[in-house]
Amino acid sequence: MRRRRHIVLTPGMATAPRFMDAIGEALADRLKAHGDDRPSVQTVFPYGDWGRHLVLQLREISVDLGLSPGRAERSIGARRIRAELQELTTLEEVLIVGHSGGGVAGLHVSRWLRKEFPHLRLRNVLVGSPKCRVLPDEQHAVLAIRASSLDGRTVDPVGRLGSWGGWERTLLGLVRWNRWKFAPQTRIELPIFGGHPDYFRGYAPYVDETGMSNLEKTAGCIENWLSAH
């Protein structure tokens, strides 16, 4: 059965206008290859591109990162995304791929859309994004990707920001801090060349000894997760 799908790309702070075009096209091609109609692709800048003042963008991202999941409609970035989205009533699935702070805004807008369009299947990919709380009923629908070096060292400092932690009570009645309480169900350390801005590079020198580029690794990682979820 064919499914009408839409991919929304949400770049982070001070990003070039076409920064995420390559990952959008790669994902659309891969999903089409599975026998479905080719998804439509749309880019929305929740905090503006590199032409907007950096301090203003940083301030807005900080506000959104501190919002609780229940206040998604108050997210500055989510409001901008929602205002730009196409007609959603005819869609069945929406995949929101966010880079850096754009992942935070994308997560907030998904919460908003679940209330507004309960028929939609919504999934989020957070690429090099700060840690923000993911509720238990959302955790299966969120993938977090963070860059590592080829020898396993974390090379994306933005992915270290924020927290997935929360307090919980043990079976013995004790209270303890669980650093993974609000973490996405799937978290992947992806070995790439470079760091935070380099997940979507499809050319040398961002290519390993097998000929696989950062772009192919990132797209393949998302494709495999989608197939399993």
N, C-alpha and C positions, 0 to 999 in steps of 0.2 A: 504494500500500500504506500502510495506517495504521500509525503508529509511536507507541508509548506513551512519552510524554516527561514529564519532571518538571523544574521550575525551582526551584532553591534560591537564596534570597536571603541573603547574609551581610553584614549591616551592620558598620560599623567601631566605633570607640571612642565611648562616651558618646552613643549614638544614641537618638532617640525610638522608642518601640515600633512605630509604624506608618510609619516613615520611608521604607521601600522598597516599601510596598504598591502605590503607583501604578505603578511600573515593572514589578512582577510582573504586575499585571492587564493593562497595556498590551502586554507581550510575549506573554502567553497569548492575548489577543485577536488579535494580529497573526499568530501561528503558526496559530491556528484558521482564520484567513482564507485560509491557503494550502491548505486542504483536509484537514488532519490533525485528529485529535481534539484538543480543547482540553487543553493540558498542565495538570497539577496544579501548584500553587505552594505553596512552604513557605518560611517565614522562620526562620533559626536565628541567634542572636546568639553568635558565637564567643567574645566577651569580655564579654558582658553589655550591658544597655542603659544609659540615662542614670541609672538608679537605683543602679548599682554604682560603687564608689569609683574615681575617675579614675586615680589612681596605680597601682592594681592592674592596670587595663586596659592602661595604657601599658607597664608592665613586661612583661606577657605578650606584647603585640604586638612589643616589642623582641626578646624571646627568639625568637619565631617568624620574624621578619625575618632573624635571623642564622643560622637553621638551613640546612644544606645540603639540596639536593633529595632526597638519599638517606636523610634522617632524618625523612621526612614524618610517620611514626607518633608521633614525639616532639613534634609541634606541639601546643601547648595548645589553640589554637583549633580545629584539625582534629579533635582527640579529642572536643570538645564537639559539633561538627557531626555527626561520625559517629554519636554516641550518639543524636542526634535524628532521623536520617534514617529515612524510611519503608522498607518492604520494597522492596529493589532488584532482586530476582531476576526480577520480572515486567516490569521496565522495559527499554527499548532505548537511550534517550538521556537524559542528565542535563546540564542547562545550569546552571552555577554562576555567578551574578552577584554579585560582591563589591564593596562600596564601601569605599574607604580601607583600613584594616587588615584588614577582612573579606575583601578580595581575596587577601591573603597567606594567610590561613587556608583560603580556598577552593581555592587552588592546591595547598596541601599535602594537603588531603583528596582532591583528584582523584588525586594520585599514589598515595595509599593505596588508593582504590577501584579503580584500574586493576589493582592486584595482586590484590585480593579478588574483583573482578567483571570478568574480562577481556572479557566479552561486551558491556559497556556502552560506548557512545560518549559520551565526556566532553569538554565544552568549557567554557572559563572566560572570563569577561569581567571585567576589572579596571578599575573606574571610579574614577578619582582615587586610585589605590593607589600606595604606595611601590614603587620598582623592586626586584624580587627575581628571582633567577636562574631562567630558563626553559630547560630542557634542549633540545637540538636536536630530539629526537623529540617534544617537546611544543609547539614553537613555532608550528606550523600550527594548533593547537587553542586558542590563547590570543589574545584581543583586549585591547589596552590603550587606554583612552580617557582623555584628559586635557583639562581645560577650557582654552579660550583665549578672549580677548576677541574682539569682532567685528572688531577690526583686527589680530588675529593674535598678540597678546601672551599668554604663559602666565599664567593667573590662579589656578592651583591649586598652592600650594607643597608640598603633600603628595606630589604626583606627581614632585617633584624629589628626594625622599629616596631613599636606597638606591642601588644600582648594578646595571647589566646588563653591566658590563665584565668582561673576563678576558684573561689572557695567551695569546698564540698564537705559533706559529713560522711565519715567512714561507717562501716557496719558496727563498730564499737562505740559510735557516738562522738568520736573525736572530729575536730575540724582541721582540715589540711588544705594546702594550696596545690591545685592541679594545674600545671602549666599548659596542658593540652585540653582543658575542659571545653573550650570554645573553638577548637581548631577544626579546619576542614577534614573530612574523612580521608581524603587523598592528598598527600603532600609529597612533592617530588623535588629532589636535588638534581638539577639537570647539568651535566658536564658540557660547558661551552667555552669558546674562546672569548675573552673579554669579560665584561661585567654587566652592570645595570642597563646601559643603553643598547646592548648588543644581542639580545634574544632573537631579533628578526633580521639579522644580517645573512644574506644568502650568497656571499661572494668572498673571495680571498681577502684578507688572511683568516677569515672566520670559518675555516673548513678544516676538518680533522684529516688524519692520514688515510681514512677510508673514502675520502671525498664527500663526506656528509657535512653540510653547513649548519650553522646555528639555527637558521630558519627551518631547515628540514627536521632538525631534532625537536624544536619547539612544536612545529605543526604535527609531527608524528606522535609526540607525547599527548597532545590534546586529542588527536584522532583516536588513539588507543583508549583513552579515558572515556570518550564519548561512546565508543563501541561497547564498553563494559558497563556503562551507566545509561 
